[in-house]
Amino acid sequence: MAHPHPIRFPSRAHFALKKNSLLLNLFLGLFGLGLLFVGGVLIWLMTIDIPSIAGFHDRKVAESTKIYDRTGEILLYDVHGTVRRTKVPFANISRNVKNATIAIEDAEFYSHLGIKPTAILRAILANIETGRFSQGGSTITQQVVKNTLLTSDKTITRKIKEWILAIRIEQILTKDEIFEIYLNESPYGGTIYGVEEAARYFFGKSSKDVTLAESAYIAALPQAPTYYSPFGNHRDALESRKNLVLLKMKEHTFITEEEY
């Protein structure tokens, strides 16, 4: 009687080799899909029309026409259309206004290159979680780009343009020049644009003369000028944000505990 052949079971090495082969194929497949995705994104980015920043520093910005009496001290008429704005040199703006704005809007302004990748990542995760494109992690430079070169549309394409232009702006302007544009052109409610006009409209004085508390109110407005308007229905929200500005100023050592 013939002896049956012994049954040979696959060895552990065989299973390990098969497992490694599957993992390798999976990795190669995912890698290939990743390359296709990246390639598609790059092709899409190449088709985006990016506004030119040539001559950005020399562009003309609309201002109000002010008529004073013969002494040059008393304002008789302020002629303006849809924009009330008075540009002032960076050196003529109160240090409190500058510090309050930096503290609440972009504490790392003088150290980043126009965008903050960590803030962008946090915003993307928050948008995914909420299912809405509501956050953008904007720096002061990005806000300058949005206010001067782009629209306020909340789209991915516009946000990518904003990131690219923010980096380019940082390459042609100094930080103080960028900050000066922001302070002179940001909206502060209604037809009011720029800290000088805001200081005159809300407090009846120049932006170089506002107090610490007044500076905190001014810095509180740009995030949502209509909502936080002192003439609106959200005075409590304005007070809370003003207090947050002061707290941020203290945390970033712009003011002392006593000043806070």
Secondary structure, 3 states (H helix, E strand, C coil): CCCCCCCCCCCHHHHHHHHHHHHHHHHHHHHHHHHHHHHHHHHHHHCCCCCCCCCHHHCCCCCCEEEECCCCCCEEEEECCCCEECCCCHHHCCHHHHHHHHHHHCCCCCCCCCCCHHHHHHHHHHHHHHCCCCCCCCCHHHHHHHHHCCCCCCCHHHHHHHHHHHHHHHHHCCHHHHHHHHHHHCECCCCEECHHHHHHHHHCCCCCCCCHHHHHHHHHCCCCCCCCCCCCCCHHHHHHHHHHHHHHHHHCCCCCCCCC
